[in-house]
């Protein structure tokens, strides 16, 4: 980061400090809702009581019943309208992890951790990091999901279709140690330990320090998923406020599963995977492919590998059926420091500065590019380096029945992304490079870009509480500028984009019929900024394609209407919504993913979505609780994709949005008598399309997970978890290599089979 930018950052901090504030009203309401729910004895899901929008919340106790190390995204999958997919039992394998809400994909949602933006959390990793790297799962205190109208204060430029906010646990008031160890299927091993200092001297700081280590084999093929994480957090009380700071570190290295197509599943089965550990077979297949290339086209060339021939060994039909190996490597530092305090009886403040540094590699052993004088393959990488600095600040002024909130977010993000190839020696038995180490000495650079993204966002909101009525009204404004500077262009686009709208209104109304029943309604406008990346967004195409694009930021307008009810044993919510989504940009996959061809980007016009969501919990007895949710969503493209000449490129009008199931139903039974506890949950997902013209689909499925445990005393417990209890074969993630216009494509991942895990937990 330059000296000049440091000066700008300091100047921005000084200016924004005037606006510093406590977390948004939504967070305050959520905390109140948690306390109220706990008082009622209902601890499964908090259904957003007291808020003028559709929102639910899960706490740490609920996440703890899942398998140790689970992604918080998988834990919230049971909430209405939420569709989470992953090819591993933890939901942490990033190439496969996908979450969508009401037909909006992951890069159209917003994500924050303690108010710090996590970007769109996509695998491409251009403006943030995945929650599984940002924080250890045991340190997540609660998760709030707003399916439509996220908080105005949310630091996100991608939350068209909802916002997911994660909040970490503060250091405990008293000294304590937590520890757990997990062992299970596929030689899964995981350890976690957390130390809380308690109050260090009277009125002194409180510190927490945590470490987590995980190592698991893939459930098919050969490979591992490994991670080291460290979280440190400190809080220093000052009067009724506090200073705070944290540093989180993650080193994650995971081997990938082979992407599949429907044809491959039919020919090869769900258990088909990469060639890993069978290097000699991978070399033979690569040689045969290169021989085939030499015989194609107008000029037939001599076979480069005569002894290999031209025919793949059965059951392999194409070079894309399997590659030798692939992996994702990520190292992240995430840190923040700030103050949260009331200045007087009428004014509270919070200001926080943050930093995120990332180094990453996405690696593929590709037979499409050979090593001169070496193996008939190379390692193809997509390389990532991120340095983000930012400030989030806001203020709340209490003036009679009004709470007025002002806030601002500024971020400067330098992102370097490159595509390189690394040579492999002509060895037998094993490759000359490991898939789990950062490679050095590249053979060639296909493209290399510096991207700079500057974000400025502000918001204004007033909450007026008139007893039976509560009115929320406000707006946010933002400007995001993206500059792509080529170091090696490789034929990809460069230039500048800007997404700007200084007035995006949001309004909500809550009407309390009585103490137990309430109606709510909301209206929200949002805009998504352009992505600064060579693998996604407007720069991920050719310069000619970029220049021809009708570049308009994607926007959404959301209407919600709902009803909540509660009693001592029962609470429920039902909501309906309508979304008008304009200037939807879609990327047509161009060849197999490993080839890395530029995507074909098009503005598909409008998308219309409407649906109904319902959720409820019922405490049958003090020990037995039931939870259920259902969501119906209808998301359709309103326009065909046409080229400059007016010819139809993709007949998308009236077609269902890809990866958008119409029906999601979840149910859960929980038993806890203080000593013995158990839970069984079922999740139904209806069919999903993975071509824009809806001629390729995967069928619906039901997955059942279960947990059972026993507390030996207040400090020690043992817990067993089963994922995919009935060993269902199904396609979990779709769209790993994007979506094609029509027909089958290699963009599917099989879901993990039945697996079992046992965890021993202790506290001192």
N, C-alpha and C positions, 0 to 999 in steps of 0.2 A: 504494500500500500504506500502511496506517495506521501511525502511530507505535506504537500498542499491538502491532500484529503484529510490528513490528521487534523489540520487546522480547521477545515470545514466541519469535521465531526465534533470538535470541541465547541465551535461556534454554535452548531446545531444543538448540542447538549445544553448550552447555556440558555438558548432561546426556549427550548422545549421544557426546561425545568419549571418555567412559569405555569405550564399546563399540567404538571405532574399530577398523577392521581392514583387512587386505589383501583383494583380491577373493575371491569365493567359491571353495570347493574345486573347483567345476566349472571355473572359469577356470584354476586351477593345473593341473588334469589335462589341460585342453585344450592348454595351452602345452607340457606334457611330451609329449603326443601329437604335436604339431606337430614337436617336435625329433626324436622317434623316427621319425616318418614321413620326415623329411628325411634322417635317417641311412640309412634303408632305400632312399632314392632314389624314394620314392613321394610325389608332390607334387600329385596331382590333387585328391583329397578325403581328409581325415582322418576315419576312421569311428568315432571316439569310444572308441578302445581305452583300457581302464582305468576306464571309467565304468559305473555301475550303471543306465544308462538309454539310450534310443535318442537318439543325438546325433551330428551330423556337423559338419565345419568346412571352410570354404574360406579360403584365404589371398590376400594381395595379388597374388601372382604369377599365380594363376588368374584373378582379376578382370581383370588387365592384358591377358589374351588376348582379352577381349571388346572391343566397340567403345568407343572413348574416351567417357567421360561416362555409361556405363551405370549404371543403378540397381543397387546390390548385391542388391536383391530379385530382379531378373531373373537375376543370376549364380547365385543359389542355387536357381533353378527346377529344376535337374537333380537335386536331392537327392530321395530317396524320400518320397512323401507330400506334397510341396510343389507347389502349383498356382498359378502366377503368370500374370496376364493384364494386357495393356496394349495400347493402340491405337497406340503409337508405337514405333519401333525401339529406343529407349533404356530403355523401361520407367519413364520419369520423369514422364510426363504424368499428373498426379494425379487428374483426373476419371476416368481409365480404369484407374489402377493398383489392382489387387486381388490379394491373396494369401490363400490358404486352405490349411489343413493338416488332413488327416483329417476333412474335412467341416465344420470350424470356420471361420467367416468371419473377415475381417480384424479386426473389432471384438471378436472373442473370442480374440485372440492378444495376446501381450505383446512389447514392443519396447523395447530400451535401447541407448544409445550410451555406452560407457565407464561403465556403471552408471547413467547419467542416464535417467530414464523419458522415452520419446517418445510416451506415450499409446497409443491404438489406431491412430494414423496414418491414420485415415479422412479423406476429403476435408473433412468437416465441421469438423475442426480445433479441437475443443473442449478437449483436454487435452494437446496435444503438437504435434509437427510431423513431416512426412514425412522419411525418411532422406535423400532427394535434396536436401533443403534443410538438414538438420542438419550435413552434412559433404560436402566434395568427394570424389567417388568414388575419386580417386587417393590420398586420405589414409586410406582404410579399410585397416587392417592385416589384419583377419580378421573372419569372420562365423561365429557358432556357432548352429546350429539344433537345438533340442530339440523333437522332434515331439509329445511328450506331457508328460513330467515336466520342466518347466523348473527351473532352479536356484531353491532356496528364497530366495536372496538377490535374485532379480530384482525390481526396483522396478516392479511392474505390478499393476494391479487388474483386468486383462482377460484374463489368460493362462489361460483355460479349456482351450484346445486346443493349447498349445505356446508356446514363447518363442524369439524371434530376438534375439540380442545382437550388436551391432556394436562393434568395438574399433578405435580410431584408431592410426596410426603415431606413435611418439614421435619427437622431434627426433633427428637422426642424431648420432653421436659426432664426426664430422668435417665440415668445411665442404663444402658441395656445392650445386649448382643443378640442378634438373630442369626440363625444359620440353618441351611437346608442342604440336603444331598439327594439327587435323583438318579435312578438307574432304570433303564427300560429297553424296549425293542430296539433292534439295530445297534446294540451296544451303546445306547445313549447314556452319556454321563454328564451331569451338571451339578455345580456347587455354587452356593451363594452365601455370603456372610455380610452382615451389616453391624457397624458399631455406632451407637448413639452415646455421645459424651454426657448428655444431660446438661444442666446449667453449670457452667464452669465459674464458680464463685457466685455470690449473690448479684443478680443483675447482669451477669456476664454472658458471653456468647454460648450458643449451642451448636454442636457440630455433629454431622453424620458422615460416615465413610463406608462405602460399599464396594464389594468386588464380586463379579460373577464370571464363571468359566463354564463353557459348554463345548462338548465334543460328541458328535453323533455320525454314524455311517448313514449314507443314503439308503432309502428303503428298497431301491432296485439299482442294478448296475454297481459301479465302484466309485467311491468318492466319500468325502466327509463334509460336514458343516461345523465350523469351529468359530468360537467368539470369545474374546476377553473384553470385559467392561469394568470400568472404575467410575463411580459417582461420588463426588464430595460436595457437601452443602453446609453453609454456615449461616446462622441467623444471630444478629445482635439486637436485642430489644432496646428501644430508646423511647421512654415514655409509653404512649399507647401505640407507637409505631415500631418500625424495625429497619435496620440495614440487613441486606442479605447478599449472598454470592454463591456461585456454584461452578464446578468444573466437571464435565462428563467426558470420558474417553471410551472409544470403542475400536477394536481391531477385529474385523469380521472377514472370514475366508470360507467360501462355500463352493463346492462343485455343483454344476448344473445338471439337471435332468434333460434328456433329449426331448425337444419339441416334437409333437406328433400331429398327424392329420387323421381324418376319419378313415381314409384308405389304409394308412399305416396301422391303425388300431385293428382294422379288420384282417390285415395280412399278418401282422406281427404280434398283436396283443397289447394289453395295457402294460405288461411288464417289460416291454422293449425299452432299451436305453442305449447310451453311448458305448463305444468300444473299450472304454478305459480299462487298463491292465492288459488288453489284447492289442498291443502296439503293432505287432507284425500284421495282423489282419487289417488294421486301419491303414497301414502303409500299402498293403496289397490293393485295397479298395481305391486309395488315392492314385496309385499307378494305373489301375484299370481306367479310372475316370480320365486321366491325362491321355491315355491311349485313345479313348473315345473322342476326346477333343481334337486330337491330331487327325482323325478321320472325318471330322465334320467340316462343313463349309465347302466352298467351291474348289479349294486347293487341298487335296489330301496329302498329309505329310507322313513320313515314316514314323512308326511307333517309337515313342521315347523310351518305353519299357517293354521290349519285345516279349520277354518271358512271362509278363503278367497277363497278356491277352486282352480281350475286349469284353469279357462277360463276367459280371459280378457273381460271387459265390452265393448260393441260395442261403437264406431267403431274401437277400438284399436285392432290391430292384433298381434303386437309384443311389447316386452319391450322397443325397440328402437323407437317406434312411437313417444314417448314424454317422457321427463324427467321432474322432478319438476322445475328446474331452472338451469341457468348457468350465469356466469358473468366474466368480465375482469376488473381487478383493476390495475392501474398503477400510480406511483408517480415518477417524473423525475426532476432532476436539470441538466441544461446544461449551461455552463459558458465558456467564452473565454476572452483573453486579448492579445493585440498585437500592433504592430506599422506598419505603411504603409507610406513610405516616399522616395523621391528621395535623393540620397547621392550626386549626381552631375548631370551634363548634360547628362551623359552617363549611369548612373547606378541607378536603382530604386530598392527598397527592401520592402518586407513584411515578417513578421514572427508573428506567432500566436500560443499560447498555449491554450489548451482547456481541460475541464473536463466534464464528464457525469456520473451521479449517478442515478441508477434506482432501484426501488423496485416494484415488480409486482406479481400478482396472477391470474392464469386462473382457474376458479372454475366451477365444475360440480357436481350436486347432482346425485350420481350414484347408481342405484339399483343393480349393480353387486357386491358390497361389503357392508355387513351389519355391524351395530354397535352392538357389544356384549351386550346383555341386554337392547338394545335400539331400535331405528327405523330400519326397513329393508333397510336402505340406509346409506350412508356416504357422506361427501363432499370430492370429489377428487380434489386436487389442482396440478397445475404445478407452481412452485415458481421460481421467477427470482430475482437475485441481480447482478447489473452491477457496476463496477468501471472502467472507461476508462480515461486514461490520454494520451495526445498526443501533437505533435508539427507539424505544417504545415508551410513550408517556401519555398521561391523561390526568384530568382533575374532575372532581365532583363537588359541586356547590349545592348545599341544601338550603333552600329558600322557601319556608313554609311548606306547602304541599308539593312543591316542585323539587326535583333533583335534576340539576343541569350538569351534563357531562361534556367535557371538551377533551379531545385527544389527538395525538399525532404519532406517526410512525415514519421513520426514514431509514433506508438501507442502501448501501453501496456494495454491489456484488461483482467481484472479478472472477470469471470462470474461464479456465482454459480447457479445451477439449481437442483431442487428436485421435486419428486413426493410424495405427502403425502396424508393421509386420516384423516379426522376429524369426530369424532363421533357426532351423532344426537340423542337427547332424544326421547323416545316414547311418543310424545305429540299428542294432537288432535287440529285441527284447523289451526295450524301454526308451522313451524319448530322452533327448539331451537336456530338456528344460522341464521344470515342475510347473504344474498348473496352479499351484498355491503360493508361488513366489512372484514378486514384482519383477518382470523381466528387464534386462539391460541390453544395450547395444542393438538398436533396431536395424533391421535390414533396409526398410523403406518407410517413408511417411506418406500416406495417401492424402491426408488433409490435416491442418492444424489451425485452430482459431482461438483468438482471445475475444471473449464476450464481456461487455460491461453492462450491468443493469442497475439503474438508479430508480429508486421507488420513493415517492412521497405520498403519504395518505393522511388525511385528517378526518375527524368525525365530530358531530355535534348532536346531542340528544337531550330531550327533556322527558322526564317521567313525572306525570301528574297523577297523584293518588287521591281520589275523591271518595274513598270508602268502598262503595259498591262498584265503582268504575275505576279502572286504571288505564291511563292513556300514555303510550310511548310514541314519540314522534321525533324524527331527526334525519340526518343524512350524512353520507360520507363522500369525500372527493378524493380522487387519486390521479397521479400521473406516473407512468412507467416508461422510461426510455431505454431502448436496447440498441447497442452498437456492436456489430460483428466485424472484427478486423482479421483478415486472413493472414496467417504466416505462411501456410501452404494451402491454397484454395481447393485443389482437387476437383474443381468444377462446381463446388457448392456456392450458395449465395452468400453475399456479404452486404453490409449497408446499415441502415438505421430504421427502426420502427418506433412508434410512440402510441401508447394507449392512454387516453386522457378523458376524464369526465369529472368535473368538479362538483356535480350535484347528482348523487344517487340516493333517492329518498327511501326511508323505511318508516312504517307506521304500524302500531299495534294497539289493540283494544282488548282489555280483560274486563268481563262483567261477572261479578260474584253474585250468583243467584242466592246463595246462602253460604254457610261455613263449609259445606261439603261439595258444592257443585259450582262450576264456573264455565262460562263460554269465552272463547278467545278467537280473535281474527287478526290477520296481519297482511301487510303488503310490502314487498321488497323489490328493489331494483339492484342488480349487480352487473359488474363487468369483469371479464377475464383479460389480463394483460397477455401480450405475446410472449412466447417462450424464446429464450436466448440459448439456442442449442443447435448443433449440427445434426442431431438425431431426432429432433422433434420441433414442431412449430415452423414458421415461415422461412427460416434459414436452412431447413433440412431438405431443400430442393435445389434445382439448378438456378443459376442467376436468371436465365430466361423465364423459368417458372416463377421465380420470386417477383420479377418485374411485371409479369402478366397477372399476378394475383390481385383480386379485388380485396385489398387488405382492410378489413374492418374488425375491431375487437368483438369477440363473442359477448353477447349480453343476455340477461334473463330477467323476466318479470314474474314474480311468484305471488300467488294469492292463496291464503290458508284460512280455513274456518274449522273450529273444533270445539269439543266439549270434554270436560274432565269431571270425574266424580270420585269421592273417597268416603270410606267409613272405617271403622276400627279394624275390619278384616279385609276390605276390598277397596282397590283403587283401579281406575281405568281411564283410558283416553281414546277418543275417536276423532279423526281429522280428515278433511278432504282438502285437495289442493288442485290448482291449475297453474301450469308454467308455460310461458311463452318465451321460447329460446330462439334468438335471432343470430344470423351470420355464423352458423355452426360450420367450423372448419374441420374437414375430415381428410385423413391421409390414406391414400390407396397404397397398399403394399405392392412393391415392384420387385418381383423375384423372391427367392428364398432369403430368410433373414441373414444368413451367414455371408451372403454376397454383399450386403450393405449398400444396395443401390439407393439413390435418392428417392424419397417418397414422392408420390404425385398428390399435391395438395389441391383441394377444391373447397370453395364456399358452397355448402349444400343448402344455404338459405335458412328457413325456419324449421324448428322442431316444436311440436306441441306435446305436452305431457299433462295427464291428469290422473288422479288416483285417490284411493282411500287407505288410511292406515288405522289400525286399532291395536291396543295392547292393554293387558290387565293382569293384576296379581290378586290372588285370593289366599288368605291365610286360613286354612281349614281348621287347624289347631295351632297352639303355640309352637309345635314342632314341625308341622307339615304346611308347605307353601306350594302354590301352583302359579305358573306364569305362562302366558300365551300371547302371541302377536301374529297379526296377519296384515299383509299389504298387497293391494292390487295397483298396478301401474300400467298405464297405456302411453307409451312414448313413440311417436311416429314422425318421420321426416315429412315435411310438407311440400318439398320441391324435388324435381329431378336435378341431377348434375348435368350441366350443358357446357360445351366448349365455346370458344370465341365465335365459331360459325353458327352456333345455335343447335348443333347436333347433340342428342342425348348421349352422354358418356356413361351415366349410371341411372337406371330407372328406380330412383329411391323414393319418389313421391308415394305416400301411403304405406311405406315399409316401416317395420318396427326397428327402432334403434338397436344397433348391435350390442350384445351383452346386456340386454335389458329384459329380465324375466318379468312376465306379467303377474306371477303369483309367488309370494314368499310367505311361508307359514312356519312358525317356530313354537315349540311347547317345552315346558320344563317342570319337573317335579323335584322339590327339595325337602329333605328331612334333616332336622338337627335338634337333638335333645340335650345338647351341651357336651355329651361324651361322644356319641356316635353321630356321624353325619353322612349323607349320601345325596347324590343328584343324578338325574337322568334327563337328557335333553335331546329333542329331535328337531331336525331342520329340513324343511322341504323347499326346493328350488325348482321352478318350472323350466321348460325348455328355453334355450337362448340361441340367438342367431349369431353366426360369425362371418357372414358376408353381408355387404350393404344391401344387396338385392334379395336377401332372405332365402336363398336357395341352399344354404348350408347351415345346419343347426346341430346342437347337442341336446340330448333328452334330459328330462327332469330327473331328480333323484331325492332320496331321503337319507340323511346321515344321522346316526344316533351316537352320542358321546355319553360317558358315564363316569362318575367318581364316587368313591366310598372312603371313609376314613374314621379314625378313632383317636381321641385325645387321651393320652395316658394320664396327664395332669394339665395344669395351666401352662406348662412350659414345653411339653413334648407331645407331638402328634405324629401319626403316620397316615399317609394318604395314597390311594391307588387310583389311577385314571386309565380309562380305555377310550381311545379315539376310533371312530368308525367301527363301532362295536360289532356290527353284523357283517363286516368285511365287504362292503359294497364296492363294486367296480364302477367307476364313473369318471367323467371328465370334469375336473375342477376349474382350472384357469383356462380362459379363452382369450385370444388376442395377444399372446406373448410376442409374436412377430407381426403384429398389426392385423388389419382386416383387409381382405380382398374385395373387389367389386362384386364378384360372383364366384361360385364354385368352392370346392374343398381347398384348404391350404394348411400348411404345416405351422400351426399357431395354437395348438392345444397341449395341455399338460394333464396327465392322469392324477387323480386324487390319491392320497396316501391310503394304504390298506389298514386293516385292523392292527392297532398297536397298543401296548400296555406299558405303564410306567408306575414306579413306586417312589414316593418322596418321604423322607424323614425330616421333620422340622423341629427345631429346638430354640428356645429363647431363655435368656438369663438376665 
